[in-house]
């Protein structure tokens, strides 16, 4: 089975002091141990970069350029990176009309469009409520995934 890993999972997994770090890391390890394919798209990496390099004083991680680049490289090594394609915009447009999406939810809709194009049915995210409207995918909260530890 294929999962798209939401940006909030990527961010929590590198922020060791965050209360959701363990759940994010555990879910990723458990799914990989089960042989699941964990995927990302360029949008995830761009969103990750924005938060990772933003100062902590304005709700970012405050990572240096060098550390952020290293983290980006590691994420691309761990997860399958699916490319942006012209079909994603067409699918996004269909979805925003179908679900009457407005405002910031358009970013989430683009994730769903990419998932549809790349045939990824599951989304690993802490924000499952944001994706409930989309019948095309199944949002999964990482806290619902059993631990990989014996």
Secondary structure, 3 states (H helix, E strand, C coil): CEEEECHHHHHHHHCCCCCCHHHHHHHHHHHHHCCCEEEEEHHHHHHHHHHHHCCHHHCCCCCCHHHHHHHHHHHHHHCEEECCCHHHHHHHHHHHHHCCCCCCHHHHHHHHHHHHHCCCCEEECCCHHHHCCCCCCEEECHHHCCCCCC
